[in-house]
Amino acid sequence: MSLQNHEIKHIKDIIKRKLTDTELQILAAEWSEHCSYKSSKKHLKMLPTTGRSVILEKGYDSGVLDVGDGYVVTVHIESHNHPSAVEPFGGAATGVGGVIRDILSTGTRPIAILDGLRFGDIENDAHARWLFKNVVSGIANYGNCLGIPTIGGEVEFDDCYKGYALVDVAAIGFGKKDKLIKNHASKGDLVVLVGGPTGRDGIGGSQFASDLLEDENRSAVQIPDPFIEKLIIETILEARNEKCINAMKDLGGGGLSCAISEIAESLGVGIELDVDTVHTRESGLLPYEIMISESQERMLVITNKQKLPKLNQICDKFNVTCSVIGHVKNDKMMHVKKSKKTIALLPAEFVARGPLLNRKKTKPKYLLQIQRENKAKKILDYSKIIQELLSCPNIASKHWVFQQYDHEVGIRTVVKPGFDASVLRLDNGKFLSAKIDGNPKHCYIDPRQGAIGCFEEACRNVVCTGANPIGMVDHLQFGNPEDPEIFWTFMESLEGLTDYAKFLRVPCVGGKVSFYNETDFGPIKPTPLIGVLGIVDHTPFLSSTPNDGDYLIIIGNTKNELGGSEYFEYVDKFIGGICPTVDFKNSKINMLTTLSLIKNKLVKSVHDCSKGGFSIALSELSIFGQIGCDIDIEKIPCEKDLSSEQILFSESHSRYLLVIDKKNILNVERFLSKKKISFAVLGKFSGDQINIKRKSQNLVKLRIDLAQKRYFNGLGDLLNNG
């Protein structure tokens, strides 16, 4: 994507001279949608970004949360969609490397990775299966080589991603508050490039990510090297300990162009660099190629002459290359030289803050039609339907994915991936819960409510581990923002997230916007992915499986909300109907009530209702516990006159399933009655069969061994047998 006409006019109005080729390339990289957020930046300001735990510093690429006792947690989320669609292994691997360096740039050690993945219909599309397998391999290879556990994530398959892949990676860091890098710079400070050599790989990567995916531009895909990254992590952390770093930034989208302009702008200084001093992988690189290359495993460090010898010593210790490529000036300008010749001279702020756009928005015409069609077919064999849903790719166990990840390295992982949220042990005696969630079908039907629902589901999963949500990160992914209908869906999603974040007082501490996610088959569905972090102050809640005689309680209301459900798509082969909505007040009350039950040790296990609805959530409890149950859904709190289909498969939000020991059942009932929330005791766990009835009518009889086979083998069998 080159500079647009209005951008060229803006340049002429401000700079008032003809730009050099290098200057034009620098601006094209930094002003790409990927780097400048020119379609979204002015709107993102509506999100709440401050809070009691939030630490704000100049130039941070990651959110920082104070978790007490002198410790902080850092978090960031990034995507590598276009590169992963072209070269899935390398694209996914470099996506991991990039977000890890965002964490490192604050001076904290990366301790965990989560991923959110989207692919086409792997049941009927061999290319989608190929993309899926290689993306997972790329993430596993990079994370495992670094020794950083991938503790969880989310995978979804939808035909809207045909020929494409969404690869979102979130990273979590941890460290001492007093070890955070306090970005600052003074005249005469030295600019040092630390890490791998600069090459032609990744040239034009940010422009590539800011355009429609029409051609396979493999030259824009970076080359991963996790072993260099591991050495860089240790180098930077030791340099931090030795106080060798005044300021720091990773080299990601836009390469040196963006890193230099953005750090200079944020610190209010100028920077002069010489491209001839940049260590390179090959000879003959043109100046603009050096400036916009997105070669991986590189960090930009600002130090001073007194600290440089120690920094060099540390780099030598870990066999990491470092080059002094420039120095700090007081003029707030970005100077690029080749030897003594100036090839670019631009105000840093001008480069870092490209002109923002006012996009038009229009409500999509398709919405009215799909919301009308909200009637499900009458299905009598619910047992068969539940079996089919348990093995469908969006619901079946994702152990095929996470068994390829080392999720225990570092010995922090207390709750492993595979159920609700994952939990990490922190050095201050507290525990960190983390989860990523999304639902493109809900967001397609109602972008505002769908986005809120993704946020609430991530919160529910964190709450199921006994943690209070303290911060969120979002990754907002859409098609071409130049299309008013697509931009409308973006704005609706953003406004919904803003409203819910403000209500919960859970700040947004980082995020990413990714547009132009389209192929020849059309745009993707609106795909916001929401990551939530939660804190457990003392003992973590370790769920135990149901035993014979344990009771099942449901909290929350079930509504006529089959729209966008797995049931609608898998059984009726259509996406439409009424999307689940979140009642803010009930959502918060149900969260706090569930947390109170956990704190008071009145529950054995907690599981949220999400994809597949009540029937799938119940089945998962029985599958993991290897025990049957006898349940009457007539007791479920719900809207009047709901059908059995609606009760079993509606994906209404704010619902929790609680497993209660028989000795605690009366205390729990009394506790919930005092809270005046919707709940019901539905039955007991026993036997080897899931039995669900409504009054005297038997609806479901499903053997646990058959359900387990469907759930645990569904995804692997599909990938192995095609």
N, C-alpha and C positions, 0 to 999 in steps of 0.2 A: 504494500500500500504506500503510495507516494504522498507528498504533501498535496492538500486540496487547494482549490482556487482561493477560498476565503483565507486559508492559512498563508498562502503566498502573498496575498494582499496585506495581511496583518504584519508579515515580515517587512514588506516595503514601507508600511506606515511607521513602524517602530525603528527599524535598523537604517533605513534610508540609503542603502547601497546594495550592490549586487553581491550575493553571498558566494563563497567558494564552494566547490563540490563537497568538501569535507563538512562544512557548516550545514549544507542542505541535508546530508546524510545523517548528521547528528540530530537535527531537528525532526527529520522523518521518523527516526527511531523513538525519540523521546515524546513526540506528539502523536504517536500511534495510539489507538484506543487502549491497547494492552498496557501502555506505560502512563499515559496522561489521564485516563478515565474521563475523556472529554465529553462523553455523553452522560455520565453518571455522577461526576464529582460534586457538582453543586447540589445534587439531591441527597447524596449520602450524608450530608451534614445534619439531616433530620434525625439520624439514629443517635440514641443516647450513648455517649462514650466515656462518661465520668461516673465514678462511684467511690464508695468508701475504700475499696481494695485496689482501685486502679492507680497505677503509677505512670505518669506521662513525662516523657523526656524528648528532647529534640532529636529527630532523625531516626527513631526506632522503627524497624520494619516488623516488629512483633509486639503484640499486646503484653503488658506486664501487670501481674496481679500480686499484691502483697498477701501472703498466706500466714503471716504472723511469725513471731520468734526470730525475726531477722532474715526470713527467707522469702523468695519470690518464685512464682511460676510464670513462665512465658509461653505464649501460644500464637501460632499463625497458621493460615491455610492458603494454599496456592493450587493452581491447576496447570496441567500440561496436556491440553486437549488436542489441539492440532498436531503437535509432534507425535503424540501417542497413536493418533489415527493413521499416521504415515509409517512410523516405525515404533510399534507398541512397546518392545522391550526397552530400547534406549530412551524413548520419550517418557515412559513411566519412571525409569530409574533416575533420569535427570530431574524429574519433578520432585522426587524424594530429596535428592541432593540440594536442590534450590531452597526448599522450605527449611531444611536443616540449617543451612547457612543464615537464613533469616533469624532463626533462634540464636545461633552463635553470635550474630552481630550485636546482641545486647550484652554479651559476656556471660551467658548462662550455658550450661551443658545440656545438649539435647538428650532427653531420656525416653521419649516414646514417639511413635508414629501412629496415625490413624489414616484410613483411606476411604474415600467415597467414590464408587465406580459405577459407570453407566455404559451399557452396551445394547446392541440390537437384539432381535429375537433369536436367542441361541438354540431354540428348539428347531428352527427351520432355516437358519442362516449359518453356513459353514464359516463365512468370513467373520461373523460376529464371534463365533467360538474361537477362531484363531486370534482375534484381537484380545479377547478375554484371557485366554491362556498366557499369552505373551506379556500382557500388562501385569498380571499377577506375578509372573516370573521376574519381570524387571523390578517391581517393588521389593519382592522377596530377596533378590540378589543384592540390591543396593543396601537395604536395611540390615540384612544378615551380615554382610561384609563389614558394616560400620559397627556392629554389635549394639544396635539400638532396636528395642523390641517394637514390633508392630502389634499394638494391643487391641485393635478393634477397627471397625469400619462399617461399611454398608455397601451392598451391591444390588443393583436393580437392572432389569432387562425390559426394554420397550422398543417397539418397532420404529419409534421416532428417532432412535439413535442408529438406524441402519447405515452402514458404511462409515461409522464414526465411533468415537469413544470419548467419554468424559472421565478424566483422571484427576481427582482432587486428593491432595495429600495435606493433612494437618500434622504439625509437629508440636511437641510440648517440651519445654525446657525447665530447668530447676537450678537455683543457685542462691548464694547469699546476696542480700539486698545491698550490702556495702561493696560488693564486687561488680555491680552493674557498671557498664561503660557509661560515663557521663560525657557525652559527646561535646567536645570543645576544640577550638583550634586558634592558633595565634600566627601572626606574620612570621614567616621563616620556618614554620613547621614543615616536615617532610612528608610527602605522599608516597606510600610504599604499596606495591602490588605483591601480594603474598599468594602462593599457590601454583596451580598448573599453568602451562604456557598458553599463550593466545594463538588461536589458529583460525582457519576459515569455517570451522564448524559453528553453526548457530548464527551465521551472518544473516541479518534480516529476520531473526526469529520473532521479535516483537511485532514487526510489520506482518509477518506470516500469521501470527496469532490474532491479528486485528483485521483479517480479511476472511472472505468466504473460502471454504476448503474446496477449491476447484482443481488444483493440481497437487501432485505429490512433490513438494519442495523438500527433498531430503537434505539438502545443504543447510536448511534452516534448523535441522534437528541436531542438538548438541551430543557430544560423545561423553558417556559417563565413565568415571574412574573413582569408585568408592574408596580405594586404598589411599589415594591422594587425599580425599576428603577426610578420612580418619586421621591422617597425619596433620592436616590443617586444623582440625578440631583441637587436638592436643597442643599444637603450636600456639593457637590463639589463646587457649585457656591458660597456658603457662605464661604467655606474654602479658595477659591480663593480671595474673598474680604478681608479676614483676613490675607492674605499672608502666609497661612500655607503650600502651595504647591511649592516645588522646581521644580519638574518634575512629569509628569503623563502620563499614557498609559492605554488604555482599554484592557481588557482581551477578546480576540476573538479567531480566529483560532490558535490552538496550545496551548492555555491556558497560564499558567505560564511559560512554556518552551520558548515560543516565546516572551512573554512580557518582561521577565527578560533579555534574550539574546539581544533582539533588543534595549531596552532602554540603556543597558550597552554599547552596541556597538556604538550607536549614540552619547552617551555622553562621550565615551572614558574612562569608569571606569569599575571596577569590582563590582560584587554583590554576596554576600553570603546570602543564605536563608536556613532556617530549616523547612522541611516539617511538623514537629511535631507542629509548631506554626500556621499553616494554619487552620482557622476555617472550619470545614467540616460538611456536612449534615448527614453523617453516619460514624460509626466506621469501622475499619478494612481496610481502603483504603491503597493500596500499594503506596510506594513513587512515582513510575512512574505514577500511576493513578492520584495522586494529581498534578503532573507536567504537564500532558497533558489533563486533564479534561477541557472541554470547557463550564462548568457551567456558566450560564448567570448572568448579573447584577453585575459585579465585575470590580473594577478599581484598578490599581496599582499606588500608590502615593509615591513619595520620599519627605521626610520632614527632619527636624533635631530635636535634643532633646529639644531645646528650644520651637519649634513650636508644638511639639507632644501634650502637654496638651490641647492646644486650639483645635487642630484637634479632639482629643478624645471628648472634650466638644461638639463640633458641631455634631459629629456622634451620641452622646448620645441624643442630642436635637431632631434629626430626627429618632431616633431608628434604626440607621444603624450600623451594626457590623463592627468593624475594628480590625485588628490584626497586630502587628509588626512582620513581618516574616523574616526580614533580615537587612543587612546594606551594605553600600557602602564601597568598598575597592579601592586601587590605582593600582591593578595589572592587570586590564582588563580581569579578569577571571570570569567565571560563576561557583560559588561554590554551590553545593546542599548537605545539610547535613540532617541526621536523628539523632537528638540529637547531640552527639559529633562525630558520624561516617560520614565521607565524602563518599557520594554515587555517586557524579558526580563532575568532575573538568575539565572544558574545556574552551579554549579561547572563550570569548563572540563573537568576530568577526568570529571565525571558525563556531560557531553554527548559527549565524545570516546570514552569507553569504555562503550558500551551493554552491556546484559546479554547474556551469551553463552548459547548453547543447547546442550543435550545431545541430539543427534539419535539416533534409533534406527537400527540398520542390520540388514539381513537379506540373505543371499545370494540373488540373483535366481533364480527358478525356471527361467527360459529357458535358463540356462547348461548344465545337464545335457543338455538336448535337442540344442542346436546343436553340442555337442562330440562327440556320438555320430556324427553324419553327416560322416564324414571320407573318404569314398571318391569319387574323381574318376571321371568317365566316361572311357572309353578313347577317346582322340583320336589319329587317325593323321596328319592333315594339320597338322603342327606349323608349317610355313611359313605357312599361312593364318592360324593362330591368332596367331602372332607379329605378322603384319601387322595383324591386327585390334587386338591389344593396343597396338601402337605408335601407333595413331590414336585409341584410347579416351581420353576426357577426363582421366582421372587419370594417364595416362602420357605422352601426347603433349606435345610441346614447349610451354612456356608463353610463347614469345616474343611471342605476341599480347598478353600481359599486360605483360611488362617492356619491350617496345618503346615503350609509352606513357609510361614513366617516364624521366626524365632521370637515368640512373644514373652519369653521368660528371662532372656539374657538381661543382666543387670540386677536381677533378683528383687526388683521392685514390684512386679506384677502380683497383686493379691487376688483380684478377680479377673479371670482370663476371658478372652473373647468367646462369643457363641451364644450369649443369652441377652441380657439387657445392656447395661454399661460395663466398662472395664474399670478397674480400680488399681491405683499405684500407691505404694508406700513412700512417704516423704520423710526426710531426715529429721523433721521437727516433731515426729510422733503423730502427725496428721496423715490423712489419706485423700488422694485426688481421684475423683470419678470423671470419666470422659466418654462422650458418645457423639456420633454424627448421625443425622437423620435427614431424609428427604422423601418426597412423594410426588413425582411428576404428573401422575394421573389426577390427583387432587388439585395440583397447581394449574393444570390445563383447564379443568372445569371451572375453578374459581381461584385465580392467582392470589388474591388477598387472603382468603380463608385457608387455601392450601399452604401458603407460606407460614401463616400463624400455626397451622397444624404441625408442620415440620418442626418448628421451634418448640411447640408444646410437647411433641413426642420425644424430642431429645431431652427436654427437662424431665419428663416422666421416667425415662430410662435411667437418668442420673438419680432421681428420687428413689427408684427401686433398689438402689445400692445404699440408701440411707444418707445421701449427700444433699446439701443445700446448693442449688445453682448459684454461682457467683459471677459468671461471665460467659459470653457467647462470641463465636466467630461465624461469619456467614460467607458463603460463596454463591453469588447470584449469576446464573448462567442462562443465557437467552440467545435467540437468533439475531437477525440483523436489526440494530436499533434504528436504522433509517426507515424501517417499516413502522408506521404509527401504531398499528395494532400490536406489534411485538413490544414496542416501547411502552404501551399502555399496560401490558402484563408485567413488565419490569416495575413500573411505578406502583401498581397495585400491590405487588409482592413486598416492595420496600416499605410502603406505608403500613401494611399489615404487620410486618416485623417490628417497625418502629413503635406502633401502638402497644403491642404485647410486651416488648422490652421495657417500655416506660411503665407499664402497669406492674410488671413483676419486679421492676428495679434491678434488672439484670443487664448490665451495660454490654454494648458491642465493643470488643477490644481488638478487633482486627477483621480483615475480610478481603474479598476479591470480587471484582465484577468481570465477567467474561461474556462478551458479545460475539456476534458473527459465527455462532455455532450452527452452521448450516451445511448441507451437502446438496447434491443434485436431487436428492429425495425430498428436500424441504428442510424447514427449521426444526430444531428440537422443541419438545414441550418446555414450558417454563420450568427450570430446574434449580431452585434454591436448595442448597445443602447447608444445614445448620449444625454447628458443633457447640456443645455445652460442656462447661467444666463445673464440677461441684466439689465441695469440701466436706469431709467427715472429720470432725474435731477430735474424736477419740477413737473408740473401737470401731472397726469397719463392720458392716452388716454382711455376714456370710450366709447366704441362703442355704437352707437344708431342704432336701427333697421331701415330698409328702410321704407320710406313713399311713398304714391302715388305721382308719378311724379319724384322721385329721379332717377338719372342715374346710370348705371353700366359701369365701365371702367375696362378693363383688361390690366395689365402690364406684359410683357414677351412674349417669343416665344413658340408656341406649335410645337412639332416635332413628327416625326414618331417613337414614343417610347412607344408602348403598352406592351413591354416586362415586365413581372413581374407585370402587372396591375391586379387590382381586376376584371376588365372586362374580361381579358383573362382567369383568373382562374375560375370565376363564370359562365361565359357564354360558353367559349370554353373548360373548364375543363383541362387546361394545363398551365404549367409555362414555359415560354421561350420567345424568341424574343429578341428585342434590348432594353436593359435596359436604362432608362433615365440617361443622363449625365449632369454634371454641368459645364457650361461655367463660369470660375472663374470671369472674367472681368464683364460679364453681371450680374452675381449674386450680386456682390458688388454694381454695379451701381443701380440695381433695389432696393436693400436694402436701400441705401442712399437716393434714390429718394422718396421711400415710407415714410421713416422717415421724410424727409423734408415736404412732404404733410401733415403728421400728426402734425408736429411742427407748421406749418402755419395754422392749423385748416381748411384745405380745404377738408377734408374727414369726412364722418359720421361713416364709418365702413371700416375695412380692413380684408380680409380673404384670406388665402393662398390656392392654388390648390395643393392637394396631393392625397391621396387614392381615387380612383374613377374618378379623373380628373376634368375637368371643369364642367361637368354636375352635379357632386355631390357637388362641392363647391358652385355652383349657387343654387342648391336645398336647401342646408343648410342655405344660406342667406335668401331665401324665407320662409323656414320653421320657422326659429327663428323670422323672421319679420312678419309672418302670412300674407304675401302678395305675389301676383303673379308677373309675369314679362313677358315682350315681348322682346325677344332677337334674334338677327341675327348673327349666328356664322360665316357667310361668311366674316365678318369684322375682325375676330380674326387673329392677326399676327401669321403666321405659314409657315412651309415649303411648297414648291410648291406641288400641286396635292395631298394633304392629303384628305383621305376619311372622311365622316361624323363621322364614328366610331372613327377614330384617333383623330379628333378634340374634340369630346365629352368625350372620355375616356382615352386619353393619359395622363400619369402622369408626364409629363415634369416638370422640376424644375424651380425655380426662377420666378414663376408667382404669381401675386396678383390680387384679385378682390377688386375694390374700389367702395363704395357706395358714390355718390356725390349729394349733394343738388343742385337743378336746378339753384339756384342763383350763385353757384360757378363753374358751368360746364365750362364756357368759360375761366375763370382764370386757371382752372386745365389743360385744353387742351393747353393753351399757355405755361404753366409751363412745361408740359411734352414734348411739341414740342421743347422747348429750350434745354432740356436734351438729345435730340436725342436718345431716347430709343423707343423700340417697345411698342406701346399701341394702344387701339382702344376703342371708345365709342360703346357699343354693344346694348344699348336699355334702356328701362325704367322699373321701378317697378309699377305695378298697377293690380287691379283685384284680383281674387281668383284662378288663374291658371298659372302654369309655361308653357309658350309658347316659344318654340325654333324652329326657322326656318333657312333654308339656302337658301338665295335668296328668291324665291317664294315658295319653298317646305317646307311644315310643317313637322317637324321631331318629336316634342314632344308636347303633350298636357296632362298636369298632374295637377289634382286638388290639392290644397295645403292641404286640410283636409285629403286626402288619403295619401299624401306624409308624413305629420306629423305622422299619425297613423303608417305607416310603419317604420319610423325612430325612433320614441320614444318607440314603443312597441316591436320592432323586437327582441331585446336581452332578455327582460323580458319574453315575450311569449315563446321563445325557452327554457329558463331555467325552467319556470313553467310547461310547457306542454311536454318538452322532445322531 
